[in-house]
Amino acid sequence: MHYAVFQALGLDTGTLPEGPTTPDLEWPTWIVYSAVPLGSYLMCFRFLQVTWRFVRTGELPHHDHAKSRASTRGSRAPMSTGSRSTTTCTPRHEAPPDRGPS
């Protein structure tokens, strides 16, 4: 990585070794290996965003399944879920229907 920093700053790299590279892409290996710490940082950052919003408002983010299926309504192919369940998801702001005593 020091070679890349020297090169970015325009300093003389002279006898500095360039370092190992990946066989196929010929990228420096530090770029490839930095994906794991970068992904961990982004995951922690998102966790802190959700925590902060939960502390302020008491709401957790949720996925609206109705909106994600809207784009497939025009297609003729049926959407297979892999199960024969007849239950449906209700939005968070609506109460589930009353099913009476069981």
Secondary structure, 3 states (H helix, E strand, C coil): CHHHHHHHHCCCCCCCCCCCECCCCCCEHHHHHCHHHHHHHHHHHHHHHHHHHHHHHCCCCCCCHHHHHHCCCCCCCCCCCCCCCCCCCCCCCCCCCCCCCC
